[in-house]
Amino acid sequence: MSDLHTPFPSALLAIRCATPADIGTVLRFWGEAAEGTSISDDYDGVAGLISRDPEALLLAEHDGVLAGTVIAGFDGWRCSAYRLAVHPDCRRQGIATALMDAAEQRFAALGGRRVDAMVLEANETAHRTWAATGYHREDHWRRWVKAL
């Protein structure tokens, strides 16, 4: 059985692109729903993302309340998914799947060929979610980083 079960009724779920007015809500949401933090998890980081690529940050809402997010970034070479997060009260209802479907549609329209996802090593719940949406782990790669 997958980690995602009965889909959220699509009529009750709206997926849209974030705007600058959403930044505070998104940051608070990530504090509740996302595992780990990123160096860019602040107002300026999210504002920069929205300014550079206004369609990258996708929000899933139920009755106007934020239920999930994903960053669907495309740099012309790679499709990257970040910050797939669903509120703990809304999990296992197909929201992650709906967000990734929207992200994948965006990537395909932009000419993307493959999606890479950043997933915390210790987040077993996320591993099951990504696997349930058709993704697999590639153990031969490691992430190398340097803060600027």
C-alpha positions as CSV (number, residue, x, y, z in Angstrom):
1,M,0.0,0.0,0.0
2,S,1.3,3.4,-0.8
3,D,1.8,6.2,1.7
4,L,-0.9,8.2,-0.1
5,H,-4.4,6.9,0.0
6,T,-7.9,8.3,-0.8
7,P,-7.3,11.3,-3.0
8,F,-8.4,14.7,-1.8
9,P,-11.5,15.6,-3.9
10,S,-10.1,17.8,-6.6
11,A,-13.0,20.1,-6.4
12,L,-11.9,20.9,-2.8
13,L,-8.3,21.4,-3.6
14,A,-6.9,24.4,-5.5
15,I,-3.3,24.6,-6.7
16,R,-1.9,27.9,-7.6
17,C,1.3,29.8,-7.9
18,A,2.5,31.8,-4.8
19,T,2.6,35.6,-4.9
20,P,4.6,37.9,-2.7
21,A,1.5,38.3,-0.4
22,D,1.9,34.5,0.4
23,I,5.5,34.6,1.7
24,G,4.7,35.0,5.4
25,T,2.1,32.3,5.3
26,V,4.4,29.9,3.4
27,L,7.2,30.5,5.9
28,R,4.9,29.8,8.9
29,F,3.6,26.7,7.0
30,W,7.0,25.3,6.5
31,G,7.7,25.8,10.2
32,E,4.8,23.4,10.9
33,A,4.8,21.1,7.9
34,A,8.3,20.8,6.5
35,E,11.2,18.8,7.8
36,G,14.6,20.6,8.2
37,T,15.4,24.1,7.1
38,S,17.2,25.7,4.2
39,I,19.5,28.7,4.1
40,S,16.8,30.2,1.8
41,D,13.9,29.8,4.3
42,D,13.4,33.4,5.0
43,Y,11.5,36.3,3.5
44,D,14.3,37.4,1.1
45,G,14.9,33.8,-0.1
46,V,11.2,33.2,-1.0
47,A,10.8,36.7,-2.4
48,G,13.8,36.1,-4.7
49,L,12.4,32.8,-5.9
50,I,9.0,34.4,-6.7
51,S,10.6,37.3,-8.4
52,R,12.9,35.2,-10.5
53,D,10.4,32.5,-11.4
54,P,6.8,33.5,-10.4
55,E,5.4,30.0,-11.3
56,A,7.9,27.9,-9.3
57,L,6.3,27.9,-5.9
58,L,3.1,25.9,-6.1
59,L,0.5,26.1,-3.3
60,A,-2.3,23.6,-2.6
61,E,-5.2,25.2,-0.7
62,H,-8.4,23.7,0.7
63,D,-11.1,26.3,1.4
64,G,-8.4,29.1,1.1
65,V,-6.2,27.5,3.7
66,L,-2.7,26.3,2.8
67,A,-2.5,22.5,2.8
68,G,0.7,21.9,0.9
69,T,3.6,23.3,-1.1
70,V,6.3,22.3,-3.6
71,I,8.9,24.4,-5.4
72,A,9.1,23.2,-9.0
73,G,12.3,24.9,-10.2
74,F,13.6,24.6,-13.8
75,D,16.9,26.2,-14.8
76,G,16.7,25.2,-18.5
77,W,18.8,22.1,-17.8
78,R,17.3,20.4,-14.7
79,C,13.9,20.1,-13.1
80,S,14.2,20.2,-9.4
81,A,11.6,19.7,-6.7
82,Y,12.1,21.2,-3.3
83,R,9.9,21.8,-0.2
84,L,7.2,19.2,-0.9
85,A,5.4,19.6,2.3
86,V,1.8,18.8,3.4
87,H,0.3,19.9,6.6
88,P,0.3,17.1,9.1
89,D,-3.6,17.3,9.4
90,C,-3.9,16.9,5.6
91,R,-1.5,14.0,4.9
92,R,-2.4,10.8,3.2
93,Q,-5.2,12.5,1.1
94,G,-3.4,12.8,-2.2
95,I,-2.2,16.4,-1.8
96,A,1.5,15.5,-2.4
97,T,0.5,13.6,-5.5
98,A,-1.6,16.5,-6.8
99,L,1.2,19.0,-6.2
100,M,3.7,16.8,-8.0
101,D,1.3,16.2,-10.9
102,A,1.1,20.0,-11.2
103,A,4.9,20.3,-10.9
104,E,5.5,17.6,-13.5
105,Q,3.0,19.3,-15.9
106,R,5.0,22.5,-15.5
107,F,8.3,20.8,-16.1
108,A,6.9,19.0,-19.3
109,A,5.6,22.3,-20.7
110,L,9.1,23.8,-20.1
111,G,10.8,21.0,-21.9
112,G,12.1,19.2,-18.8
113,R,13.2,15.6,-19.1
114,R,13.8,14.4,-15.5
115,V,12.9,15.6,-12.0
116,D,15.4,15.6,-9.2
117,A,14.1,15.9,-5.6
118,M,16.0,16.9,-2.5
119,V,14.9,14.6,0.3
120,L,16.4,14.5,3.8
121,E,18.2,11.2,4.5
122,A,16.4,10.7,7.9
123,N,12.9,11.6,6.7
124,E,11.4,8.1,6.2
125,T,7.9,9.6,5.7
126,A,9.2,11.6,2.8
127,H,10.9,8.6,1.3
128,R,7.6,6.7,1.3
129,T,5.8,9.7,-0.2
130,W,8.3,10.2,-3.0
131,A,8.3,6.4,-3.8
132,A,4.5,6.5,-3.9
133,T,4.6,9.3,-6.5
134,G,6.9,7.2,-8.8
135,Y,10.3,8.5,-7.7
136,H,13.3,6.3,-6.8
137,R,16.5,7.0,-4.9
138,E,19.8,7.2,-6.7
139,D,22.5,6.2,-4.2
140,H,25.4,6.9,-6.4
141,W,25.0,10.7,-6.1
142,R,25.8,12.9,-3.2
143,R,25.0,16.5,-2.7
144,W,28.0,18.9,-2.3
145,V,27.3,22.4,-0.9
146,K,28.9,25.7,0.0
147,A,27.2,28.6,1.5
148,L,27.8,32.0,-0.1
